[in-house]
Amino acid sequence: MEVGSVTVVLEDKQQESVTLDGAARESAQGAAQAIARAKEAKPAAERKRARNLSEDKRFKLFSGTANPKLAEAIGRHIGVPVGEAKIQRFADGEVYFQLLENVRGVDVFVVQPTCYPVDQHLVELLIMVDALKRASAARITVVVPYYGYARQDRKDRPRVAISAKLIADLLTTAGANRALFVDLHAAQIQGFFNIPVDHLFASPVLVSYFRELNLPNLTVVSPDAGGVERARFFAQKIGAPLAIVDKRRTDINVAEVMHVVGDVSGKTCLIIDDIIDTAGTLVKTVDALYAAGASSVFACATHAVLSGPAVDRITNSRLEQLVVTDTIPLREAAQRLPKIKVLSIAGLLGAAIESIHMETSVSTLFS
């Protein structure tokens, strides 16, 4: 909540010497002291909020049911417990949400990735935002680590919906004042919103992990042309060359890898992607790299959707290791797979939430 401030403009003027009686002299001294205090005082807009968010009564963090463990980890990072709320469902599946804390005039952050089941978690988020708006929260920031429907961001075929834009409109209409995302499938989705959007990248967390691994003869690989910019950024940060796999998609969740652009012979390859859904693209990329002479293949992605046959495909592939983040909670079958390692982005999101609340720069989190 912005704090209003009053700016006092002081001007030095030459005044003629006058003779003051006792009462006037006291009044002048009082005015001089007031002016001195005004000069020393900081404008209200420059006063910093409490350094410890646990002491800030104008800040609250809430979570939906999509990924409560991530919300709790964020809360531990910033020293704030997750707010109390009741989320239940009627017999027919309708969502019932009730806040159990006062949020009037509070800066509220709601953590809810719209992962599987996507529609259920999306509606839950919309209802939470509506409840917060009607409870007079000062500002509502939706923290959506995984933005569902992001892959439908344009009309690539006749008579299809631009669902990513529709979801943006729904969140805004529900009452969201600000949004925080991690690795959107297409960066231009930010333009679908008429509210401020902060777009984080999980690459700092992933880069740190692979730097510590110190893989020999490393080459970063983009699994398709659309991910080249993401892979190039990763390659620059880790100091490795870049290769690209030419992929042609024949249908939804169906991809055919054509050939590898770049030298991967005898190299350790690291595939960089944002989403792994059915893992069809991933395993075909792994096969193409080995066919081109790669010595070993690793992969990392921000969002481990891992739907359908994904876990079986990864299990049966020649992939050495798949590193993902906890934007989406892993399904039980994926948790049992030793090839999959999960890195937490709670610290990254916590730092971003602190910066947004304290109105400081978020750009430092990109490095």
C-alpha positions, -999 to 999 in steps of 0.1 A, spaced: 0 0 0 14 33 -10 18 58 18 8 94 10 34 121 16 32 158 19 61 178 4 69 210 21 87 236 -1 109 260 18 122 292 2 148 315 17 137 351 15 154 382 25 135 398 54 138 432 67 150 436 103 121 442 126 119 446 163 100 417 179 84 417 212 87 387 235 56 368 222 67 373 186 102 362 193 90 330 208 68 324 178 97 329 154 119 305 174 92 279 173 88 283 135 126 280 130 126 248 150 98 234 130 116 243 98 148 226 110 128 194 119 112 195 85 146 197 68 159 167 88 128 145 83 126 121 55 97 122 31 71 95 39 77 78 5 113 72 13 108 55 47 116 18 45 92 -9 56 102 -33 84 133 -52 74 118 -84 88 85 -92 70 74 -112 101 71 -78 118 52 -62 89 15 -62 97 8 -50 62 21 -82 45 5 -116 42 12 -148 22 -15 -173 12 -14 -205 -7 -39 -226 -27 -38 -264 -28 -17 -267 -60 17 -265 -43 15 -258 -6 50 -271 1 65 -244 -21 44 -217 -4 56 -230 30 92 -229 18 88 -194 6 73 -185 39 103 -199 57 127 -180 35 111 -146 42 101 -154 78 64 -153 74 39 -181 80 13 -190 53 -19 -173 61 -49 -192 75 -77 -200 51 -103 -227 45 -105 -244 11 -131 -270 7 -152 -285 -21 -188 -292 -24 -200 -327 -35 -201 -316 -71 -166 -302 -71 -173 -265 -66 -146 -246 -47 -154 -230 -13 -128 -205 0 -128 -185 32 -101 -162 46 -96 -168 83 -75 -137 88 -81 -100 84 -65 -86 52 -80 -51 51 -54 -27 38 -28 -56 35 -3 -63 7 -13 -99 -1 6 -125 -22 -11 -157 -33 10 -187 -44 -8 -210 -68 7 -227 -99 -20 -237 -124 -7 -272 -128 -26 -305 -131 -55 -305 -127 -52 -272 -145 -88 -261 -146 -94 -269 -110 -64 -250 -97 -71 -221 -120 -107 -217 -107 -94 -220 -72 -70 -192 -78 -97 -170 -93 -119 -175 -63 -91 -168 -38 -84 -135 -56 -121 -126 -56 -123 -133 -19 -92 -111 -12 -106 -83 -32 -140 -84 -14 -121 -85 19 -105 -51 10 -69 -62 5 -48 -32 -5 -30 -51 -33 -32 -86 -45 -2 -102 -63 -7 -136 -78 24 -157 -76 20 -183 -104 52 -204 -107 37 -224 -136 13 -205 -159 -11 -230 -174 -24 -225 -210 8 -206 -218 14 -228 -249 -17 -214 -265 -3 -179 -270 -12 -173 -307 -34 -184 -335 -11 -210 -352 -41 -227 -368 -75 -215 -380 -103 -211 -355 -83 -217 -323 -84 -198 -290 -56 -177 -276 -60 -192 -242 -30 -175 -226 -47 -141 -232 -80 -154 -218 -64 -165 -185 -47 -131 -182 -81 -114 -186 -96 -137 -160 -70 -130 -134 -72 -93 -139 -110 -93 -138 -110 -114 -106 -90 -86 -89 -53 -93 -93 -33 -61 -91 1 -76 -100 15 -109 -112 47 -129 -107 56 -157 -130 86 -181 -136 98 -190 -170 67 -183 -192 66 -204 -223 66 -172 -243 79 -140 -229 53 -119 -249 26 -133 -226 35 -104 -203 19 -81 -228 -15 -99 -224 -18 -83 -189 -29 -48 -182 -13 -50 -147 24 -50 -138 41 -84 -144 74 -96 -130 89 -125 -150 116 -145 -133 139 -171 -147 149 -203 -130 182 -203 -148 202 -188 -118 193 -219 -97 200 -243 -126 232 -227 -136 246 -229 -101 238 -266 -99 256 -274 -132 285 -252 -124 291 -273 -93 288 -305 -114 316 -293 -136 307 -316 -165 335 -322 -190 333 -309 -226 299 -294 -220 276 -283 -248 242 -267 -242 215 -279 -265 182 -263 -274 156 -289 -282 139 -266 -308 143 -233 -325 118 -216 -301 141 -223 -271 173 -209 -287 173 -177 -267 168 -195 -234 196 -220 -242 219 -192 -255 215 -173 -222 223 -205 -203 253 -213 -224 267 -178 -219 263 -181 -181 279 -215 -179 306 -208 -206 297 -235 -230 290 -237 -268 255 -240 -282 238 -266 -304 203 -268 -317 180 -297 -326 158 -291 -356 123 -304 -345 91 -305 -364 58 -310 -345 32 -330 -363 5 -328 -338 -2 -318 -302 23 -336 -279 37 -353 -310 72 -343 -322 97 -356 -347 134 -347 -343 151 -341 -376 188 -334 -371 213 -317 -348 228 -283 -358 262 -280 -342 291 -302 -331 282 -326 -303 305 -355 -311 323 -366 -280 306 -339 -259 286 -339 -227 252 -324 -238 229 -305 -216 193 -300 -230 176 -268 -218 139 -265 -219 111 -247 -200 84 -274 -199 86 -312 -200 51 -326 -206 49 -360 -221 87 -361 -226 83 -371 -262 105 -342 -274 130 -349 -247 137 -386 -254 138 -380 -291 163 -352 -286 184 -375 -264 184 -402 -292 193 -376 -318 223 -364 -297 236 -399 -291 232 -406 -328 253 -375 -335 281 -388 -313 274 -373 -279 292 -391 -250 265 -384 -224 233 -364 -222 218 -345 -193 186 -323 -193 171 -296 -172 137 -278 -173 118 -254 -151 84 -270 -151 81 -308 -147 46 -314 -159 54 -350 -167 20 -361 -178 9 -394 -195 38 -417 -204 65 -391 -194 79 -411 -164 81 -443 -184 98 -426 -213 124 -410 -191 130 -443 -173 136 -462 -205 157 -434 -221 195 -431 -221 193 -398 -203 218 -395 -174 198 -371 -153 169 -347 -155 170 -317 -132 138 -297 -126 125 -271 -102 96 -273 -77 73 -249 -95 51 -280 -99 50 -308 -73 63 -341 -87 38 -369 -91 44 -400 -70 58 -420 -99 83 -393 -107 94 -389 -71 105 -426 -71 127 -421 -102 164 -417 -93 171 -399 -127 150 -369 -116 165 -343 -93 144 -314 -79 159 -280 -71 139 -255 -51 132 -219 -63 116 -209 -30 146 -186 -23 143 -169 -57 105 -164 -53 109 -152 -17 135 -126 -27 112 -114 -55 82 -112 -31 104 -92 -7 115 -68 -35 79 -63 -47 66 -56 -13 94 -32 -4 93 -17 -38 129 -23 -47 144 -36 -79 137 -72 -90 162 -72 -119 191 -82 -96 175 -117 -94 181 -123 -131 219 -128 -127 
